[in-house]
Amino acid sequence: MNFTFLQADQAAQGQGSMMPMLIMLVAMFVIMYFFMIRPQKKRQKELQQWRNSLQVGTEVVLAGGIRGKIKDLNPEKSYMIVEIAKGVNIEVDRNSVYADMEQQMQK
């Protein structure tokens, strides 16, 4: 008879220990969101705004490290023409532009 009361008492204590673990899990997610996910989204949004504000004549660095000057922009589509050498033009996706050379030289 004492054994059944002991088991019931231990079961009641086991249920109470789940709440602190759940609170810690939620707290870890909130911390991860504010220190990792939110700043990354903010950087991506700023980069996209910068890409949308590019103009003809801006010197840029592409994703592969290629440097060039924007010769033509196509606002309807997501590509642009970049001159990488005299008379050598390439068509690149707007998302492959990562840096403005003038800003990089100032840093």
C-alpha positions as a Markdown table, in Angstrom:
| # | Residue | x | y | z |
|---|---|---|---|---|
| 1 | Met | 0.0 | 0.0 | 0.0 |
| 2 | Asn | 2.8 | 2.4 | 0.8 |
| 3 | Phe | 4.5 | 1.5 | -2.5 |
| 4 | Thr | 1.5 | 2.8 | -4.6 |
| 5 | Phe | 1.4 | 6.1 | -2.7 |
| 6 | Leu | 5.2 | 6.5 | -3.3 |
| 7 | Gln | 4.7 | 5.9 | -7.0 |
| 8 | Ala | 1.9 | 8.4 | -7.2 |
| 9 | Asp | 4.0 | 11.0 | -5.4 |
| 10 | Gln | 6.9 | 10.5 | -7.8 |
| 11 | Ala | 4.7 | 10.8 | -10.8 |
| 12 | Ala | 3.3 | 14.1 | -9.5 |
| 13 | Gln | 6.8 | 15.5 | -9.1 |
| 14 | Gly | 7.9 | 14.4 | -12.6 |
| 15 | Gln | 5.1 | 16.4 | -14.2 |
| 16 | Gly | 6.3 | 19.6 | -12.5 |
| 17 | Ser | 9.8 | 19.4 | -13.9 |
| 18 | Met | 8.6 | 19.8 | -17.5 |
| 19 | Met | 7.7 | 23.4 | -17.1 |
| 20 | Pro | 11.2 | 24.8 | -16.4 |
| 21 | Met | 12.6 | 22.9 | -19.4 |
| 22 | Leu | 9.8 | 24.3 | -21.7 |
| 23 | Ile | 10.5 | 27.9 | -20.4 |
| 24 | Met | 14.3 | 27.4 | -21.1 |
| 25 | Leu | 13.6 | 26.1 | -24.6 |
| 26 | Val | 11.3 | 29.1 | -25.4 |
| 27 | Ala | 13.9 | 31.5 | -23.9 |
| 28 | Met | 16.7 | 30.0 | -26.1 |
| 29 | Phe | 14.6 | 30.4 | -29.2 |
| 30 | Val | 13.8 | 34.1 | -28.3 |
| 31 | Ile | 17.5 | 34.8 | -27.7 |
| 32 | Met | 18.5 | 33.1 | -31.0 |
| 33 | Tyr | 15.9 | 35.1 | -32.9 |
| 34 | Phe | 17.0 | 38.5 | -31.5 |
| 35 | Phe | 20.8 | 37.8 | -31.9 |
| 36 | Met | 20.9 | 35.8 | -35.1 |
| 37 | Ile | 17.8 | 35.7 | -37.3 |
| 38 | Arg | 16.6 | 39.3 | -36.9 |
| 39 | Pro | 20.0 | 41.0 | -37.7 |
| 40 | Gln | 20.5 | 38.7 | -40.7 |
| 41 | Lys | 17.0 | 39.7 | -42.1 |
| 42 | Lys | 17.9 | 43.3 | -41.5 |
| 43 | Arg | 21.2 | 43.0 | -43.4 |
| 44 | Gln | 19.5 | 41.2 | -46.3 |
| 45 | Lys | 16.8 | 43.9 | -46.5 |
| 46 | Glu | 19.5 | 46.7 | -46.6 |
| 47 | Leu | 21.4 | 44.8 | -49.3 |
| 48 | Gln | 18.3 | 44.4 | -51.4 |
| 49 | Gln | 17.5 | 48.1 | -51.1 |
| 50 | Trp | 21.1 | 49.0 | -52.1 |
| 51 | Arg | 20.9 | 46.7 | -55.1 |
| 52 | Asn | 17.6 | 48.3 | -56.2 |
| 53 | Ser | 19.2 | 51.8 | -55.9 |
| 54 | Leu | 22.2 | 51.0 | -58.3 |
| 55 | Gln | 22.6 | 53.4 | -61.2 |
| 56 | Val | 24.4 | 53.3 | -64.5 |
| 57 | Gly | 28.1 | 54.1 | -64.1 |
| 58 | Thr | 28.5 | 52.7 | -60.6 |
| 59 | Glu | 31.6 | 50.5 | -60.2 |
| 60 | Val | 30.7 | 47.3 | -58.5 |
| 61 | Val | 32.2 | 44.0 | -57.4 |
| 62 | Leu | 30.4 | 40.8 | -58.4 |
| 63 | Ala | 30.0 | 37.6 | -56.4 |
| 64 | Gly | 33.0 | 36.0 | -58.1 |
| 65 | Gly | 35.3 | 38.9 | -57.4 |
| 66 | Ile | 34.9 | 40.4 | -60.8 |
| 67 | Arg | 35.1 | 44.2 | -60.8 |
| 68 | Gly | 33.3 | 46.3 | -63.4 |
| 69 | Lys | 31.1 | 49.3 | -64.2 |
| 70 | Ile | 27.4 | 49.1 | -64.7 |
| 71 | Lys | 26.5 | 50.0 | -68.3 |
| 72 | Asp | 22.8 | 49.2 | -68.5 |
| 73 | Leu | 20.1 | 48.3 | -66.0 |
| 74 | Asn | 16.9 | 46.5 | -66.8 |
| 75 | Pro | 14.4 | 47.4 | -64.0 |
| 76 | Glu | 11.7 | 45.0 | -65.2 |
| 77 | Lys | 14.0 | 42.0 | -65.1 |
| 78 | Ser | 16.7 | 41.2 | -62.5 |
| 79 | Tyr | 19.8 | 41.5 | -64.7 |
| 80 | Met | 22.2 | 44.2 | -65.7 |
| 81 | Ile | 25.0 | 44.7 | -68.1 |
| 82 | Val | 28.5 | 45.2 | -66.5 |
| 83 | Glu | 31.6 | 46.2 | -68.4 |
| 84 | Ile | 34.6 | 44.3 | -67.0 |
| 85 | Ala | 37.1 | 45.5 | -69.5 |
| 86 | Lys | 37.1 | 47.9 | -72.5 |
| 87 | Gly | 34.6 | 46.4 | -74.9 |
| 88 | Val | 33.9 | 43.4 | -72.8 |
| 89 | Asn | 30.3 | 43.4 | -71.4 |
| 90 | Ile | 28.7 | 40.6 | -69.4 |
| 91 | Glu | 25.1 | 40.2 | -68.4 |
| 92 | Val | 24.8 | 39.4 | -64.7 |
| 93 | Asp | 22.0 | 38.9 | -62.2 |
| 94 | Arg | 21.3 | 41.8 | -59.9 |
| 95 | Asn | 21.7 | 39.5 | -56.9 |
| 96 | Ser | 25.3 | 38.7 | -57.8 |
| 97 | Val | 26.4 | 42.3 | -57.0 |
| 98 | Tyr | 27.9 | 42.5 | -53.5 |
| 99 | Ala | 29.9 | 45.6 | -53.1 |
| 100 | Asp | 30.3 | 49.1 | -54.4 |
| 101 | Met | 34.0 | 49.7 | -55.2 |
| 102 | Glu | 33.9 | 53.3 | -54.0 |
| 103 | Gln | 32.5 | 52.3 | -50.6 |
| 104 | Gln | 35.1 | 49.5 | -50.3 |
| 105 | Met | 38.0 | 51.9 | -51.0 |
| 106 | Gln | 36.8 | 54.2 | -48.2 |
| 107 | Lys | 36.9 | 51.4 | -45.6 |
